[in-house]
C-alpha cells in the first residue's frame, strides 16, 4: 500500500489552511473532508453561516459557504487531493498510521486532525431551521452579534456558564437589551463572570431570567420570540426577541481518537503549548478540535498553518521529504 506523506482529516478553515501550506511544501496532502458524520461535513461549521464579517480581507463580508469554496479551490490549485467521505476508524498506535473510511484504508507518515467542534443546541425544530437560514438564531455571538439584524434589538442568550455570560456580555455592546436565560436559580459561571453579569444587570444592559427553559422558538422567516417554561411552576409564557444565541457549550469531534490521543478533561485534543503536536509524534491537531477558548475561523486557519509547518518539519526530521 502506498504511504501518504500527510493526511488531513477535516475540511474547515483549519483543515484547508493546513492543506494549502502542506501542498505548497510539496507534501502532496490528501484531505479526507468528511461527508455527514459527527460534524465532519465538507467545509465545517462555516457552511451553516450566512454573512462572515470578521474575517480579514473581506471588508464587505462574505457568505460562509462561499468562503469555504475559496479555501478549497486554493488548496486544490496547489495540488491537494480530496476524498469526500467520513473517517470511521484510525490507528495511531503504530507507524505508518492508518486512517479508514467505509470504503478504503489509507496509510500515512503523518496526520493532521482538524475535525472541529460542534455547537450544542437545544434540539428544537424551529431553532435548527432558523439557524440554517440565517433567521436570527446563532451559536456564536462573536461571529454574528454585530450583524445589523441584532443592533438595537432585544436578544436572548441561553446558558448559565462562563460561555453564556461571555456571549451575553459581548452582545450588550450592540443589542438594546440582552436576556440571559438559565434553567436554574443561580449561574454556573465562575465568580468573576457572575460578578460581570450582575454588574451588567445593575446597569440595565442585562436581564437574568431564572428557572426558565426554552421550549419553542417562534417566527417564520426570522425569529420573533421564545416560548419559555418555568422549571419550578410549569408556567409557560412568551418572550418577544429578535435574536437567540446558544451559550451551552461545544462538543469537540474527538470520538474517533479516544484511547489513541491524549485528551483534555473537556474532551478537546491536548497539544503541546505553542505548537500543534499531540501526544503521538507525527499526529498534529488544528482548529476547534483543540481550541476551547477562541473557536474562530481566523484562529482555526492560523493553527492549520502551524500544523502544516510542524508536520513538514517533523517529516524532514524523519528523513521523509
N, C-alpha and C positions, 0 to 999 in steps of 0.2 A: 504494500500500500504506500502510495506517495505521501510523504510527510510535509504538511504545510509549515511554512516558517511562522506565520501568525494567523490565528483565527480570532475573529471578533464576534462576540455574542451580544446582539442588540444593535439597534439602528436609530436611536435617538440622537440628540446633539453630541453626546459623549462618544457613542459608537462610531458615528460617521466622521467626527473630527479625528478620532483615532485612525480611521480608515484612510482619510486624506493624508495624514502625516506618515502613516506606515507605507502607503503606496508611493509617496514621494521619496521615501527612504529605501525604495526597491525591495520591500519585504513581501511584495505580491500578496497582500492580505485577502483572506476570504472572510466575508461578513455574513453570518447567519442572522438575518434581520428579523426573524420572528414571523408569526402569522396571526395567531389569535389566543395564545395560551399565556396565562399569568401576567398579562400586561405587556407582553412582548410583541405588540403589533408593530408592523413596519412604520418607523418614524417616531415611535414613542408617544409620550403624553401631549406633545405639541400638535399631534394630529387631531386632538379634541379641542384645540384652542383656536379662537377666531382671530382677533387682532392681537398681534405681538408688537407692543410699542416701546419696549425697554431693551431691545437687542441693538447694540451699537451698529451703525451703518445703515439703518432704515429709518430716516427722520420722519417719514410719513406712516410708519408701521408696515406690517406685512402679515398676511394670514399664516397661521401655524402650518397647515399642510403645504402651502407654497414655499415656506422657508425650508421645510424638511426635504422637499423635492430638490431645491437648490443644493442643499447639503449632499444629497445622494448623487445628483448629477456630477458634482465636483469630485466626489470620491470615485465615481465610475470613470470619469475623464482621466484620472491618474492611474487607472488600472485595477481598482478594487473589483473583485468578483463577489457576486451575491447569491445566496441561497434563501429563497422565501419559504421558510419552514420554522417550526418551533424546535428548540433543543429539548430532548426528552430525557437525556442522561449524560453525565460527564464522568470521566475517570481521571482525576488529578493525582492519583497515588503513585503512578509510575510514568516515566517518560519513554517515548513521546506520549503526550496527553491524548485522550480520546474524547471526542465530542460527538454525540449521537443525536440524530433526528429520527422520526419514524421511518424514513426511507433510506438512510445511509449513515455510515460511521466515518468520521474524519479524524485523522491523527495530526497533531500539531506540536512543534517545538515550543511554542509559546501561545498563550491565550489571553486576550483582553476581555474582561467581563464588564459589560455595560448594559445590564438588564434592567436598570432603573428601579423606581419605586412607584407604587400606585396609591393614589389618594384614597382614604377611607370615606365612604359615602353613607348616607342614611339608608339607601336602598329603596327610595320611593320612586314610583314610575315617572311622575312629572318632574321630579328633581333631575333624573337622568336625561329626560328629553330636553329640558331647558338648558342643561349644562352642555349638551352636544350641539344645540342650535345657537348658542350664544345669547340665550334669553335671560341672562341675569343671575345665573347660578354658577358658582366657581369654587374651586378648592385651593385657590391661590390668590390672596389679597394683594401681594406684592406684584403679581403678574397682571392682575385685572382691575385692582381697586381704583386706579387713577383714570379709568375709561370715562368718557363723558356721560355715559348712561347712569353712572353712580354718583356723579358730582352733585352736591347739594341735595341729595336724596336720603331718605331713611333706609338703612340696610341692617341686616342681621348677621351675626356670626353664631354658629353652633359649636359648643365645646366648653370645657372648663379648665383645661391645662394651659401650659405655657404657650403652646402654638396658638390656641384660640385667643388668648389675651394679646399676644403679639399681633395677630391678624386684626383684632378689633382696634388696638392702639394705632396701627398703621392707617386703618380706614377713617379714623377721626380727622385725618388731615383733609379728607375730600368729602365725606358724607356730612349731611346736616345733623344726623344722629345715628349712633350705632347701638343696636340692641344685642347684648351678649346673652344667649340662651343656654341655660345649663339645666340638666335634669335633676340636679341635687340642690341642696340649700347652702353649699359652700364650694368654692373653687378648689380644684386640684393643683392649681399652678403653684409655683414656688412663692415664698413670702414676698420677694421683691416684685414679682409680677402681679401678685394680688394687690400690693400697695399701689402699683401703677394703675390697675383697674379701678380701685376705689378713688384715687385722685381724679381720674377722668370722669368718674361718676359725679363727684362733688362739683366738677367744672361744668356739668351738664352735657358733656360730649358723649357719655356712655350710659346706657341704661342696663342694669343687671336684671335679667329675667330668670328668677329662680324656679326650681321644681317644675320645669316645663320641658315637654318633649314635642318635637315637630312630627306631626302625623300626616301632614299633606302639604304640598307646595302648590299654590294657586296661581293661575294665569295660563293664557293660551300661547301667544307669541312671545311675551315677556312676563316675568314674574310680577304678580300684583299683591301677593301676601302669603301668609303662612297660616295653617291651622295648627294650633297648639293644644296639647292636653296636659293638664296639671297632674303631675305624677303622684300627688298625695290625695287630691279630692276627686280626680277624674273629670273635672270640669273642662269643657272644650270651648275655645274661643278663637277668633281670627285676628291676625295682626297684619295690617297693611304695610308693606315694604316694597322697595324697588330693587333689592339685591339680596342674595343669600350667599354666604361664604361658609364653607365647611372647615372647621378647625379641630377635627377629631383625629388628626394624625395621618401618617402614611405607613404603608407596609412595603418594605423592600422586597424585590423579587429575588429572593435568595434560597428558595426551597430546593433548587437543584444542587446547591452547594453544601447542604447540611452534612457534616461529617467529612467534608472534603477540604473546606477552607475555614479558617477561624472567623467567628462572627462576634460582633459586639453583643452586649446583653439585649439591645434593642432590635437585633436581627440584621443590622447592616454589616456589610463586609468590613473586617478590620484591616486597615492598611498602615504601613509604616509611616509615621508622621512626615509630612513634606514630600511624599512620594506616592506612587500608585502600587507599590509592592505589597502583595498579600502575604499570607503565612506560608505559601508554597512558592519557591523560586520558579520563575517562568510564568506565573499567573499574575495578572495585573488587573486592577479594578478602576473604573472610571465612572463618573456621573453619580446619579442619585442612589445607586445601589450601595455606595459607600459614603454618602453625604446626607446626614440627617439635620444639617444646620441651614444650608443655603437653598438647595433644591431649585436652582435657576438654570435656564438654558445656557446662559453665558458661562456660569461656573462649571456646568457639565461639560461644555465644549473645552474649557480650559483643562480640566482633568483628563479629557480624551487626548489632548495634545501631550500632556505629561505621560500618560500611559504608553503612547506610541513611542515617545523618546526613550522612556525607561525600557520598553521592550526591545527597541533597536540596540541599545547599549548592552543589555543583558545577553542578547543573541550574539553580539560581537564577542563578548567575553567567553561565550561557549564555543567560539570558532564557527558560528553559523552565520553566513552572510549571503 
